[in-house]
Amino acid sequence: MALTTRQFEILTFIQEWIRERGFPPSHGDVAERFGFNRNAAREHLLALARKGEIELSPNDARGIRVLKDASGPRQFELPLFGNIAAGAPLTAPENAQEWLRIDPDLFRPRADFLHRVSGDSMIDAGIFDGDLVGIHHQSEAANGDIIAACLLDRRTGYESITLKRYRRRGRQVSLIAENARYVPIEIDLAKDEAAQELPAFRIAGVMVGLFRAGRPK
């Protein structure tokens, strides 16, 4: 289905926001950019979803996933992200260490990027140091999912990524290791500075599979 001029403008804005920041805009960001109220912004986003351009996650203001990207992503390749990045979010395209020739559709659901595991915090889940894990980009997760979590140190502006089991109760989030040697990372979302461009904690995506280059250490 053809897009209206305004729908095309909104879709382009979303694509550019994600390329620059590594995570989607909120409904409020869309409203502010185009001078809408939030209800009008949501109606435009729902129209884009009906036309198959985006996917919306319920109850998540940043739950916007672009299904078609006019920038033309590299076919049969996935970006590999390391452990830290400064300024832009860790999973912004410019922070990719390299692009690996791995077909994203080998994973179900489709992988959007790779992360190389560092350390032994997930060994009881069969995930070892040096493994490459495929991550499906989404900004929410179910309790028990293994997620790629991004944590921001506001003092330095550096963001780190960690692979952990996700648990949430109300505004309390626990990132749980699969190794008894490590205590959970506890996050109180009520204390997060929501007005900041980069949140102190965000879900970069959910693990959908892994590749093992060699024997686990």
N, C-alpha and C positions, 0 to 999 in steps of 0.2 A: 504493500500500500504506500502511495506517495505521501511524503511529509509536507505539511504546510511550511511556509517560510519561517514562522515563529518556532515550530517544532524542530526544524533544521538548526536554527540558531541555538536552541536549548541543548540539542544533542551535541553540537560542536563545542559548546561551553563545557559540558560534562566531560567530553573526551579530552579537551585541553587541560581541564582541572586535574584529571587523573594522571595525565602524562607529566604534569609539572609537580604534583604533590605525592603521587603514589597511592592515594585513596580518594574515594568519590566525594563530591560536594554533598552537603545536607540539603534537605528541602528548603531550609531557610536561606542557604547560600544562593540557590536558584531564584528564590523569591526576591532577594536583595538585588541580585544582578539585573533582573528584568523588571523590577518595580511592581511585582505581584504581591498579593497577600499569600499566606502559606497555603490556603485552600486552593487558590488558583494555580499555584505552583504544583501542588499535588495532582490537580486535574490534568495539567500538561504532561506530567510524568506518567500518569496512568494512560494517556493517549499514546505516548511513545512505547509503553509496555504493550499495549494492544496491537501496535503495528510491528512488534517483534524487534524493536531497536534496543530496548533495555529490559532488565528484569528487576523488580522491586522486592525487597525483603520486608515482610510485615513488621510493624512496631520497631523500625530502625530508620532513623532520620537520614543516615548515611548508607542505607542498604540499596544502593543503585549499582547495578552491574551492566556494563555495556556489552551487548551481544554482537554488535558489528562495529568495527572501528575503521573509519575511513583512512586512517594513517597506514593501514596495511601491515599488520604484524608479520614478523619473519616466519615463513612457513616451515613447519616441522622443526622448530627450534624453541627452546625455553631459556629465559634469563636465569642465571645463577647468582644469588645474592649471598654476600658474606655476613659478617657479624655486626659491624657498626658502620654508620654513615653520619655525616654532619650536615646540618642545614636542611636539605630536602629529606623527606621520609626515606627510610632504608630501602623500601621496595619501589621507589621511583625508578623508571627505566634507566636514567643516567647513572645509577649506582650499581648496575649489574656488573659483576666481576668479569663475566664472559657469557656468551650464548652457546649452549650445548645442543648438538643435533639430536634431540629426543622429541619424538612426535607427542604433542600434548594429549592427543586422543588415545594414547596407550593407557591413560588413567581414566577412572570413572568415579566421580565426574571428572571432566577435563581439567588437567593441571594448567595453571597460569604462570607459575614460576617454580624454581628449585631452590632448596636451601641445603647446604652441606652441614651435617651434624658435627658438632664439636663437643667432645667429652662423653661421659658415661651416665648421664642423668636419666636416660630413657632405656637402659639396657634390658630391664625386665619386661619391656614391651617389644623386645626384639629389634631395637633401633640402636645401632652402634656408631662409635666415632668414625667419621669419614663417609658414612652413608649419605646418599643424595635422596632427599625426600621431595616428592611432588606435592605442591600446595595449590588447592583450588581457592581462588580469591573470593572471600566473602567476609562481611563485617560482623557476623553473628555466628554463634555456635551452640550446639546442644551440650548439656552436661555430659561429661564422659568423652567428648571428642578430643582428639589430639590436635592442637592448634599451633600455628606459628603466631606467637604473641610479640608485638613490638612494644618496647618499654623506652620511654624518653627520660634522659637525665637533663632536667631543665637548666642545671648549672652550666653544662657544657654544650647543650644543643645536639648531643649525640644520641642516636636511637640504636638500641640493640634488639636483636631478634632471638627468641628462645622457643624451643619446641617443648611443650608441656601438655599434660592432661588438664582439661578445662572443667572447673566447677564454679557455679554461681548460685548464690542465695541472696535474693534481694539486691542490695547494692554492694555486696561483698563478693569478690572474685578470688578464687584460689587457683594458682598455677602449680600443678602437682607433678613432681618427678616420678619416674618409674624406677626408682632406686632408693632404698631405705636410708642411704647415707645423706640424702638431701631433704631439707625441710621445704614445705611449700612456700611459694611467693604469694603473700597476701596483699590484696589491693582493695582499698575502700573507694569505690567510684564516687561516693558522695563528696569526697575531698578533691576530686579531679578538677582542674581549672578548665571548665568547658569552653570558656571564651578564647582559649589559646588556639592558634592555628593547628598546632600539633598536639594531640591528646597525650597525657602521660601514659596511657595504656590503650592499645587498640588491637583488635583481632585482624591479622593480615590475611588469614585464611585457615582452611582445615586440611590436614594431611590426607592425601588420597592414594598414597603408595610410595614405594622406595626402590632405589637401585643400590646395589652393593658392589663397589669396585673391587674389593678384595676381602680377605678374611678379617673379621672383627678383631680389634686389638684387645 
